[in-house]
């Protein structure tokens, strides 16, 4: 699951990003309403978490702008404004759920997962990726090959999810560092090689044909070599 958190409080946003990643999800962050609006328009997310009181563009205006652009990504409003009238206004502005601060992360996670299970009209983002006998269920966080369940660590799962989302395409090391690790540094680091090796041993060892390929000097690709 890919989540965008639009929150201007650095401490609160860092906590949420870290907690969602530890739960096995991809989490991006925008520190103001305008940046959040632009990210939500340009990229595909399963759920948006939006604070109401944001600099540059307030949360309700952000949501209204998205809905005017026919972007139906589910939105959970997270706000210190928790009175009934505040919640009603947030939901009528186009929000799908409203959670007042302070909150328990376990409840936030459950609400976000529930929103992600919905299929808004026009949502093209797939929840299940299949290639060859490999099947990855993003929402259930489950992987099987030829019907046999394969257990992956959270980082391995995110790595495979990104590769399968771009099946048949070459994915560079820099792309993986930025989208799976959120790192912006030397792409020659061996962290990718280590995880690719572990992933290959789990999804290809004992199966045929091999799906995960190294494109020498460029990056990696996942594809069914029979096709």
VEXMARVO-146820 format. One line per field, with one value per residue (C-alpha): residue in one letter; residue number from 1; chain; z negated, y negated, x negated. Coordinates in Angstrom, 2 decimals, decimal comma. Example, Ala and Ser with C-alpha at 12.3 -4.5 7.8 and 13.67 -1.06 7.14 Angstrom:
BEGIN
code <- c(A S)
pos <- c(1 2)
unit <- c(A A)
c3 <- c(-7,80 -7,14)
c2 <- c(4,50 1,06)
c1 <- c(-12,30 -13,67)
REM end
This chain:
BEGIN
code <- c(X X X X X X X X X X X X X X X X X X X X X X X X X X X X X X X X X X X X X X X X X X X X X X X X X X X X X X X X X X X X X X X X X X X X X X X X X X X X X X X X X X X X X X X X X X X X X X X X X X X X X X X X X X X X X X X X X X X X X X X X X X X X X X X X X X X X X X X X X X X X X X X X X X X X X X X X X X X X X X X X X X X X X X X X X X X X X X X X X X X X X X X X X X X X X X X X X X X X X X X X X X X X X X X X X X X X X X X X X X X X X X X X X X X)
pos <- c(1 2 3 4 5 6 7 8 9 10 11 12 13 14 15 16 17 18 19 20 21 22 23 24 25 26 27 28 29 30 31 32 33 34 35 36 37 38 39 40 41 42 43 44 45 46 47 48 49 50 51 52 53 54 55 56 57 58 59 60 61 62 63 64 65 66 67 68 69 70 71 72 73 74 75 76 77 78 79 80 81 82 83 84 85 86 87 88 89 90 91 92 93 94 95 96 97 98 99 100 101 102 103 104 105 106 107 108 109 110 111 112 113 114 115 116 117 118 119 120 121 122 123 124 125 126 127 128 129 130 131 132 133 134 135 136 137 138 139 140 141 142 143 144 145 146 147 148 149 150 151 152 153 154 155 156 157 158 159 160 161 162 163 164 165 166 167 168 169 170 171 172 173 174 175 176 177 178 179 180 181 182 183 184 185 186 187 188 189 190 191 192 193 194 195 196 197 198 199 200 201 202 203 204 205 206 207 208 209 210 211 212 213 214 215 216 217 218 219 220 221 222 223 224 225 226 227)
unit <- c(A A A A A A A A A A A A A A A A A A A A A A A A A A A A A A A A A A A A A A A A A A A A A A A A A A A A A A A A A A A A A A A A A A A A A A A A A A A A A A A A A A A A A A A A A A A A A A A A A A A A A A A A A A A A A A A A A A A A A A A A A A A A A A A A A A A A A A A A A A A A A A A A A A A A A A A A A A A A A A A A A A A A A A A A A A A A A A A A A A A A A A A A A A A A A A A A A A A A A A A A A A A A A A A A A A A A A A A A A A A A A A A A A A A)
c3 <- c(0,00 0,91 -1,34 -1,08 -4,39 -4,14 -7,51 -8,38 -11,85 -11,27 -14,39 -13,69 -10,02 -10,77 -13,31 -10,83 -7,96 -10,17 -11,63 -8,24 -6,79 -9,77 -9,06 -5,55 -3,58 -1,37 -2,84 -1,21 -2,90 -1,88 -4,32 -3,02 -1,25 2,13 2,24 1,13 3,84 6,52 5,36 5,21 8,76 10,24 8,54 7,67 4,00 2,29 -0,52 -1,44 -5,07 -5,20 -8,10 -7,99 -9,05 -6,48 -5,10 -1,47 -0,95 -3,75 -3,92 -2,91 0,10 1,06 0,98 2,85 5,54 5,99 6,25 8,81 10,86 10,62 8,44 6,19 4,04 0,56 -1,95 -5,72 -7,44 -10,54 -12,60 -16,05 -15,07 -16,37 -17,12 -15,36 -13,12 -12,14 -11,21 -9,22 -7,31 -6,54 -5,23 -3,15 -1,60 -0,02 -2,83 -3,24 -6,94 -9,80 -12,79 -15,49 -17,17 -19,44 -17,95 -18,40 -15,46 -15,53 -14,80 -12,11 -10,43 -10,55 -9,08 -6,29 -5,41 -5,32 -2,95 -0,72 -0,31 1,34 5,11 6,04 9,55 12,02 9,80 12,07 9,50 9,19 5,83 7,14 9,45 11,38 13,58 14,53 11,47 9,12 7,44 5,06 3,12 2,00 -0,48 -2,10 -2,03 -0,67 1,99 3,69 6,58 8,19 5,21 2,62 0,10 -0,12 -3,22 -2,60 -4,94 -4,64 -2,58 -0,29 0,21 1,14 3,50 5,27 5,36 7,16 9,60 10,36 10,79 13,53 14,89 18,27 17,71 16,65 13,15 12,33 9,03 8,52 9,01 6,37 3,89 4,28 4,29 2,05 -0,34 0,03 0,21 2,39 2,41 4,26 6,36 6,14 2,57 2,25 0,21 3,40 4,42 1,01 1,12 4,76 3,95 1,02 3,08 6,00 3,69 2,42 5,61 8,18 6,37 6,98 9,55 13,32 15,24 13,36 13,26 11,67 14,08 13,72 16,62 16,39 15,84 15,71 13,12 12,82 14,49 13,55 16,43 17,53 19,76 21,49 23,16)
c2 <- c(0,00 -3,46 -6,36 -10,11 -11,96 -15,71 -17,12 -20,25 -19,12 -17,51 -15,35 -14,06 -13,36 -11,55 -9,37 -8,39 -7,75 -5,52 -3,65 -2,95 -1,74 0,57 1,94 2,82 -0,05 -2,77 -6,25 -9,60 -12,98 -16,51 -19,36 -21,78 -21,67 -22,80 -20,19 -17,55 -18,56 -18,37 -14,94 -13,59 -14,84 -13,50 -10,11 -7,12 -6,59 -4,14 -6,55 -10,18 -11,30 -15,05 -17,49 -20,29 -23,19 -23,34 -26,19 -27,37 -25,38 -24,19 -20,55 -21,03 -23,13 -20,47 -17,77 -19,95 -20,61 -16,91 -16,08 -18,88 -17,20 -13,87 -12,37 -9,95 -8,63 -7,91 -10,65 -10,35 -13,73 -13,81 -16,94 -18,52 -19,97 -17,12 -18,55 -17,13 -20,18 -19,91 -16,26 -16,88 -19,73 -17,56 -14,68 -16,98 -18,54 -15,20 -13,38 -9,67 -9,36 -11,70 -10,91 -13,55 -14,08 -12,70 -9,24 -5,68 -4,54 -1,12 -2,80 -5,03 -1,98 -0,05 -2,98 -3,50 0,20 0,13 -2,85 -1,11 1,86 -0,38 -0,76 -4,34 -4,91 -5,44 -3,96 -2,13 -1,16 2,62 4,36 7,73 8,14 11,39 12,55 16,16 18,16 15,30 13,45 10,50 9,19 5,67 5,26 8,70 8,39 11,93 13,54 16,91 18,69 21,63 21,59 21,86 19,02 17,20 15,19 11,90 9,30 5,85 4,36 7,40 7,09 3,40 4,17 6,91 4,78 2,02 4,46 6,14 2,79 2,15 5,72 5,98 2,67 2,07 0,57 -1,26 -1,19 -4,88 -4,29 -1,55 -3,67 -6,55 -4,60 -1,61 -2,97 -6,71 -7,26 -9,90 -8,90 -6,89 -4,25 -2,07 -1,04 2,74 2,59 3,29 6,23 7,85 7,55 8,61 11,72 12,60 11,92 14,04 16,98 16,83 16,30 18,14 20,93 24,21 22,65 22,42 20,18 17,60 14,26 11,79 10,71 8,49 6,08 5,61 2,04 0,72 2,38 5,14 6,45 8,92 10,75 14,16 15,37 17,78 14,81)
c1 <- c(0,00 -1,30 -0,34 -0,85 -1,00 -0,34 -1,38 -3,36 -4,49 -7,94 -7,81 -4,31 -5,05 -8,32 -6,53 -3,82 -6,22 -8,38 -5,39 -3,78 -7,08 -7,60 -4,11 -5,31 -3,82 -5,28 -4,85 -5,64 -5,44 -4,53 -5,08 -2,45 0,88 -0,36 -3,13 -0,62 1,83 -0,87 -2,07 1,48 2,14 -1,09 -1,47 0,71 1,49 3,82 4,71 4,00 3,69 4,33 4,09 6,67 4,46 1,68 -0,47 -0,06 3,15 5,44 6,47 10,11 9,13 6,60 9,28 11,77 9,18 8,51 12,19 12,64 9,91 11,81 9,06 10,95 8,08 9,50 8,64 8,43 8,48 6,29 6,87 6,85 10,23 12,34 15,77 18,82 19,20 15,51 15,88 19,05 17,41 14,39 16,47 18,67 15,57 14,73 12,94 13,68 12,83 11,94 9,75 9,24 5,87 4,53 4,93 3,65 1,53 3,20 6,54 5,02 3,48 6,77 8,71 6,16 6,19 9,99 9,94 7,39 9,73 12,29 12,18 13,05 14,42 11,61 8,93 6,54 3,94 3,85 4,00 2,78 -0,20 -0,72 -3,56 -4,19 -3,17 -4,04 -1,17 -1,59 1,40 0,55 3,40 3,18 -0,63 -0,87 -3,06 -2,67 -4,34 -2,59 -0,23 -3,02 -3,20 -6,55 -7,40 -9,18 -10,58 -8,90 -11,74 -11,83 -8,09 -8,35 -11,21 -9,26 -6,12 -7,99 -9,56 -6,22 -4,50 -7,08 -7,14 -8,86 -10,64 -14,23 -14,31 -17,53 -19,38 -18,65 -14,92 -15,00 -16,93 -14,49 -11,23 -11,96 -14,59 -13,90 -17,65 -19,26 -22,91 -25,54 -23,72 -26,84 -25,98 -25,58 -22,35 -20,35 -22,53 -22,07 -18,29 -18,04 -20,08 -17,80 -14,69 -15,93 -16,64 -13,05 -11,07 -13,22 -15,09 -13,27 -10,93 -11,02 -11,44 -13,55 -11,73 -14,15 -16,86 -19,91 -20,44 -24,18 -25,28 -21,71 -19,52 -16,93 -13,83 -11,15 -9,47 -8,29 -11,13 -8,75 -7,07)
REM end
